[in-house]
Amino acid sequence: MAEVAKLGDMNVSQSRLNPSRTSYLDLLNEPYALPEGATEAFARDGYIKLKHVLDADTINQFGQAITKATIRLSTEDRPLADRGTYDRAFLQVMNLWRDDMAARQFVFGKRLARIAADLMQVDRVRLYHDQSLYKEADGGLTPAHADQFYWPLSSERIVTAWVPLQAVPENMGPLGFYKGSHKEDFGRNLEISDESEKRITEAMECHGFEFDVGVFDIGDVSFHSGWTFHKAGPNMSDAPRSVMTMIYMDADIRVIEPVNTPQENDLVSWLPGLKPGDIAASPINPILFARS
C-alpha cells in the first residue's frame, strides 16, 4: 500500500506561525465526527456544508500565511477593470503546498482528507491539487460551472474542500450550490464563463434545482462533487475574501484521454508524466489519508 504523504525537507518558504500555540497541526490531523446522515446527504445533494470543522485560531494562523503566499505568488497585476470575467472573480494560485511550508502543512492535514474519504466512501485519497482563491474587494462573480469539466479523470470520486480563511457574509460572495445538480447532464461541456453563468443558471432554474447559498462562519467548510454546479456572487465588501481549496480524489482513480483543451492542460500540469490508463499517482499527487 502506498505510504501516506509526510512533511519533509523541501525548498519552500518558511511561513512563520505563532510560536505560542503548538496545537495547530494537532487539530489539522485529528478526526472530525461527521453528523449523522452526512454521507447520505452528500450522495443525494452533491455537496455538504459542515460546521466548526476548524477553530478560529487555526484558521487565522494558517489563513494569514496562505494569503501572504497567494499575493506573493500571483502573477496578476492588471486592474480589475482591465480583466475578463474569469480573472475578475479571484486571484488564483495552484499547488501552494510546493512553495510555502505553512500551506503544505495545511494541505497535508489528515482531518479534511479523512472527511473527503468518508464522504466518497473510499479507503484512501490522493491530492489532485490545491488552489487558493483570493476574491479582491469589488471582485466579480464566480460564474456557474462544474469543476470536473477540467479534469481528465475516470470517475466521479473526486471532491473539493472549500475552506474560507475568514467568515464569509453574504456581501463577500459565499459559495452556493445547486442541490442535486451532480446528476444533471446539461452544462457539463461548458467552461467557466459568462456563457456558463447564463446557460447553467437558466437550466437549473428551469429544472427546479434549488440554489443553496448562505454565509460561512469562521471554521465552516464545504465539500462538493466534481459535477455539482456551483457559483459565488461578487465581493461587494471593502475587504478581500480569501479561500483555500483542496481537491481530493480516490487513490485508485485513473487518467482518461482528455476531451477538451483544459483537460489537456490539467494532464500536463497536475498529472505530470502520466498517460491515459495510468493511476493518477504522479509525484505531485501524494496520498493524504489512508485507513489503517
C-alpha positions in Angstrom: 0.0 0.0 0.0 1.3 3.5 -0.8 2.5 5.4 2.1 0.6 8.4 3.3 2.4 11.7 2.5 4.6 13.1 5.3 6.0 16.5 5.8 9.7 16.6 5.0 12.5 18.7 3.8 11.8 20.7 0.7 12.7 24.0 -0.9 9.8 26.1 0.3 9.3 29.4 2.1 9.1 29.0 5.8 5.9 30.9 6.8 6.0 32.0 10.4 3.2 30.8 12.7 2.6 31.9 16.3 5.1 30.0 18.4 3.0 30.3 21.5 0.5 27.8 20.1 1.6 24.2 19.4 -1.7 22.5 18.7 -2.4 23.9 15.2 -1.0 20.8 13.5 -2.8 18.5 16.0 -6.2 19.9 15.0 -5.4 19.6 11.3 -4.8 15.9 11.8 -7.4 15.0 14.4 -10.6 13.1 13.1 -13.8 15.1 12.7 -17.0 13.4 13.5 -19.4 13.7 10.6 -23.0 14.4 11.7 -25.5 11.5 11.3 -26.7 11.2 7.7 -23.9 13.3 6.2 -22.7 10.7 3.7 -26.3 10.1 2.5 -26.9 13.9 2.2 -23.7 14.3 0.2 -24.6 11.5 -2.2 -28.1 13.0 -2.6 -27.2 16.7 -2.9 -23.7 16.6 -4.3 -22.3 18.8 -1.6 -22.4 19.4 2.2 -21.6 22.4 4.4 -20.1 21.4 7.8 -19.9 23.5 10.9 -16.9 24.0 13.2 -14.5 21.9 11.2 -11.6 24.1 12.2 -11.2 26.6 15.1 -10.8 30.3 14.6 -7.2 30.3 15.9 -6.1 27.7 13.4 -7.9 29.4 10.5 -6.4 32.8 11.5 -2.8 31.4 11.8 -2.8 29.4 8.5 -5.0 31.9 6.8 -2.6 34.8 7.2 0.3 32.6 5.8 -1.7 31.3 2.9 -3.0 34.7 2.0 0.5 36.2 2.0 1.8 33.3 -0.1 -1.1 33.8 -2.6 -0.3 37.5 -3.0 3.4 36.8 -3.3 3.0 34.1 -6.0 0.2 35.6 -8.0 1.2 36.9 -11.4 -1.9 39.0 -12.0 -1.1 42.7 -11.9 -3.9 44.2 -14.1 -6.6 46.5 -12.5 -9.9 44.7 -12.1 -11.5 46.9 -14.8 -9.0 45.5 -17.3 -9.7 41.8 -16.7 -12.3 39.5 -18.1 -15.0 37.8 -16.1 -12.8 34.8 -15.0 -9.9 36.9 -13.9 -12.2 39.4 -12.1 -13.6 36.5 -10.0 -10.4 35.9 -8.0 -6.6 35.7 -7.9 -5.9 32.0 -8.3 -2.7 30.2 -7.3 -2.3 26.4 -7.6 -0.3 24.0 -5.5 0.8 26.4 -2.9 2.0 23.3 -0.9 5.0 23.2 -3.2 6.1 26.8 -2.4 5.1 27.5 1.2 5.6 25.4 4.3 2.5 26.7 6.1 0.4 25.9 3.1 2.0 22.5 2.9 1.1 21.7 6.5 -2.4 22.8 5.9 -2.9 20.9 2.7 -1.4 17.7 4.1 -3.7 17.7 7.2 -5.5 14.4 7.6 -8.6 16.0 9.1 -10.0 17.4 5.9 -8.7 14.5 3.8 -10.4 12.0 6.0 -13.7 13.9 5.7 -13.3 13.6 1.9 -12.7 9.9 2.1 -15.7 9.4 4.4 -18.0 11.4 2.1 -16.8 9.5 -1.0 -16.8 6.2 1.0 -13.3 5.3 -0.2 -10.3 4.0 1.8 -7.6 6.3 0.5 -7.5 9.7 -1.1 -4.8 11.5 -3.1 -4.3 15.2 -3.7 -5.2 16.3 -7.2 -4.1 19.8 -6.5 -4.7 22.7 -4.1 -5.9 26.1 -5.2 -6.0 29.4 -3.4 -8.9 31.7 -4.4 -8.5 35.3 -3.4 -11.5 37.4 -4.3 -10.4 41.0 -4.1 -12.6 43.8 -2.7 -15.1 44.6 -5.6 -14.1 41.3 -7.3 -16.7 39.9 -9.7 -18.9 36.9 -9.5 -17.7 33.4 -10.0 -19.9 32.1 -12.9 -21.9 28.9 -12.6 -19.9 25.8 -13.6 -18.9 22.3 -12.7 -15.2 21.6 -11.8 -15.0 18.2 -13.5 -15.2 19.8 -16.9 -11.4 20.5 -16.3 -10.3 17.1 -15.0 -9.1 14.1 -17.2 -10.1 11.6 -14.5 -12.0 8.3 -14.8 -14.8 8.6 -12.1 -16.8 11.0 -10.1 -15.0 10.0 -6.9 -13.4 13.5 -6.6 -14.4 16.1 -4.0 -13.3 19.7 -3.4 -13.0 21.1 0.1 -13.7 24.9 0.1 -12.2 26.4 3.2 -12.8 30.1 3.9 -9.9 31.7 5.7 -12.3 34.2 7.4 -16.0 34.4 7.9 -17.9 34.9 4.6 -21.0 37.1 4.9 -23.5 37.5 2.1 -21.8 40.6 0.7 -18.4 38.8 0.3 -19.7 36.2 -2.2 -20.1 32.9 -0.3 -20.1 29.7 -2.5 -23.6 28.4 -3.4 -24.6 25.0 -4.8 -27.4 23.7 -7.0 -28.8 20.9 -4.9 -28.7 17.5 -6.7 -27.3 19.0 -9.9 -24.4 16.5 -10.0 -27.0 14.2 -11.6 -27.8 16.6 -14.4 -26.0 16.2 -17.7 -26.7 19.7 -19.1 -23.8 22.1 -18.8 -21.0 19.6 -18.4 -19.4 20.8 -21.6 -19.3 24.5 -20.5 -16.1 26.2 -19.4 -16.5 28.8 -16.7 -17.5 32.0 -18.4 -20.3 34.5 -18.9 -22.0 31.9 -21.2 -21.8 29.2 -18.4 -23.3 31.6 -15.9 -26.2 32.4 -18.2 -27.0 29.0 -19.6 -26.4 26.9 -16.5 -28.4 29.3 -14.3 -31.3 29.2 -16.7 -31.2 25.4 -17.0 -31.0 25.0 -13.2 -34.0 27.3 -12.7 -35.9 25.6 -15.5 -35.4 22.2 -14.0 -36.2 23.3 -10.5 -32.8 22.8 -8.8 -32.7 24.6 -5.5 -29.8 27.1 -5.2 -28.4 26.8 -1.7 -26.3 29.8 -0.7 -25.6 31.3 2.7 -23.0 32.7 5.0 -19.9 30.7 6.1 -19.0 31.3 9.8 -15.3 31.0 10.6 -14.3 27.3 10.7 -17.1 26.2 8.4 -16.0 24.1 5.4 -18.0 22.9 2.4 -17.3 19.8 0.2 -18.7 19.4 -3.3 -18.5 16.8 -6.0 -16.9 17.4 -9.3 -20.1 17.6 -11.3 -22.1 19.7 -8.8 -22.9 23.0 -10.3 -22.0 26.0 -8.1 -21.2 29.7 -8.2 -20.4 32.6 -6.0 -21.5 36.2 -6.0 -19.3 39.3 -6.3 -17.3 40.6 -3.3 -19.2 43.8 -2.5 -17.3 44.4 0.7 -14.2 46.5 1.2 -12.1 43.5 2.3 -10.7 40.5 0.3 -12.3 37.1 0.6 -9.5 34.5 0.9 -10.3 30.8 0.5 -8.1 27.7 0.3 -9.3 24.7 -1.6 -8.0 21.1 -1.8 -9.2 18.7 -4.4 -9.2 15.1 -3.2 -9.5 12.0 -5.4 -10.0 8.3 -4.8 -6.4 6.9 -4.7 -7.3 4.4 -7.4 -8.7 6.8 -9.9 -7.2 6.6 -13.4 -6.3 9.2 -16.1 -8.5 9.3 -19.1 -8.0 10.7 -22.6 -8.6 14.5 -22.4 -11.8 15.6 -24.2 -11.0 19.3 -24.3 -8.1 21.7 -24.1 -8.4 22.5 -20.4 -8.2 18.7 -19.6 -5.1 18.5 -21.8 -3.6 21.4 -19.8 -4.6 19.7 -16.5 -2.9 16.5 -17.6 0.4 18.2 -18.1 0.2 20.5 -15.1 -1.3 18.3 -12.3 -0.6 14.7 -13.5 2.9 15.2 -15.0 4.4 12.2 -16.8 1.1 10.2 -16.8 -0.9 9.0 -19.7 -4.5 7.7 -20.2 -5.0 4.4 -18.3 -2.4 5.2 -15.6 -3.5 5.5 -11.9 -3.4 9.2 -11.2 -0.4 8.9 -9.0 2.4 11.3 -10.2 4.9 12.5 -7.6 2.7 15.6 -7.0 -0.4 13.5 -6.2 0.5 12.1 -2.8 -1.9 10.0 -0.7 -3.1 12.3 2.1 -5.2 9.8 4.0 -5.4 6.0 4.2 -7.4 3.9 6.6 -5.2 1.7 8.7 
